[in-house]
Amino acid sequence: MSDPDLDHAREALAALDWLVVQDIFLTETAYLADVVLPASAWPEKTGTVTNTDRMVQLGRRALDMPATPARTCGSSRKWRRGSGWTGTYQGPESGVAESVR
């Protein structure tokens, strides 16, 4: 979701101690990040997204990812471990099940 006040958004991001972005290309936000993690595009993965109406959508992989970028789940798993996160992640289906509860 975009913030219509760009100065407000930039100031908020600049106030962070550090910023991690995961995206398929270098967005304006990614240029401000301390760390940019590779991501896969929507048709290259099975996963969930939450839209602005807070509806969770499950998407299923339709294409194989290129061999070079790391899998999105693998990248975020490494980051979660390194940051000390102790929760569990069972896959996209668990995200959908969590949102239905």
C-alpha positions as CSV (number, residue, x, y, z in Angstrom):
1,M,0.0,0.0,0.0
2,S,1.3,3.4,-0.9
3,D,1.5,6.4,1.4
4,P,0.3,9.4,-0.5
5,D,2.6,11.7,1.5
6,L,6.1,10.7,0.1
7,D,7.9,12.8,2.6
8,H,6.1,11.1,5.5
9,A,7.0,7.7,4.1
10,R,10.6,8.6,3.5
11,E,11.0,10.1,7.0
12,A,9.4,7.1,8.6
13,L,11.8,4.7,6.8
14,A,14.8,6.9,7.5
15,A,13.9,6.8,11.2
16,L,14.3,3.0,11.3
17,D,17.4,1.5,12.9
18,W,17.6,-0.8,9.9
19,L,15.4,-1.8,7.0
20,V,15.2,-5.2,5.3
21,V,13.3,-5.4,1.9
22,Q,12.5,-8.5,-0.1
23,D,11.5,-7.8,-3.6
24,I,12.0,-9.0,-7.2
25,F,13.6,-5.7,-8.3
26,L,15.1,-2.6,-6.7
27,T,12.1,-0.5,-5.8
28,E,12.4,3.0,-4.3
29,T,12.1,1.4,-0.9
30,A,14.8,-1.1,-1.6
31,Y,17.2,1.7,-2.4
32,L,16.7,2.9,1.2
33,A,17.2,-0.5,2.7
34,D,20.2,-1.8,4.6
35,V,19.6,-5.3,3.3
36,V,17.8,-6.4,0.1
37,L,16.8,-10.0,-0.1
38,P,15.9,-11.7,-3.4
39,A,12.4,-12.8,-4.0
40,S,10.4,-14.8,-6.5
41,A,7.7,-13.4,-8.6
42,W,4.0,-14.2,-8.0
43,P,3.7,-17.0,-10.6
44,E,7.0,-18.6,-9.5
45,K,5.9,-19.6,-6.0
46,T,3.1,-21.0,-3.9
47,G,2.2,-18.5,-1.2
48,T,-0.2,-16.0,0.2
49,V,-0.8,-12.3,0.0
50,T,-3.0,-10.1,2.1
51,N,-4.8,-7.3,0.2
52,T,-5.9,-4.0,1.5
53,D,-9.3,-5.4,2.5
54,R,-7.4,-7.9,4.7
55,M,-8.4,-10.8,2.5
56,V,-5.8,-13.6,2.3
57,Q,-5.3,-15.1,-1.1
58,L,-3.5,-18.3,-1.9
59,G,-1.6,-18.4,-5.1
60,R,-0.2,-21.6,-6.6
61,R,3.1,-21.8,-8.6
62,A,2.6,-21.8,-12.3
63,L,6.3,-21.3,-13.5
64,D,9.7,-22.5,-12.4
65,M,12.0,-19.9,-10.9
66,P,15.2,-19.1,-12.6
67,A,18.1,-21.0,-11.1
68,T,20.0,-17.9,-9.8
69,P,17.8,-16.3,-7.1
70,A,17.4,-17.9,-3.8
71,R,13.9,-19.2,-3.0
72,T,11.8,-16.6,-1.2
73,C,11.0,-19.0,1.7
74,G,14.7,-20.0,2.1
75,S,15.8,-16.4,2.2
76,S,13.3,-15.4,4.8
77,R,13.9,-18.5,6.8
78,K,17.6,-17.6,7.0
79,W,16.7,-14.1,8.1
80,R,14.2,-15.3,10.7
81,R,16.8,-17.6,12.2
82,G,19.5,-14.9,12.2
83,S,17.1,-12.4,13.9
84,G,16.3,-14.9,16.7
85,W,12.6,-15.5,15.6
86,T,11.5,-18.7,17.3
87,G,8.1,-19.3,15.6
88,T,7.4,-22.1,13.1
89,Y,6.3,-21.8,9.5
90,Q,4.7,-24.8,7.9
91,G,4.2,-23.3,4.4
92,P,1.6,-21.1,2.6
93,E,-1.3,-23.3,3.6
94,S,-0.6,-22.7,7.3
95,G,-0.8,-18.9,6.6
96,V,-4.3,-19.3,5.1
97,A,-5.4,-21.6,7.9
98,E,-4.1,-19.0,10.5
99,S,-6.1,-16.2,8.8
100,V,-9.4,-18.3,8.9
101,R,-9.2,-18.9,12.6
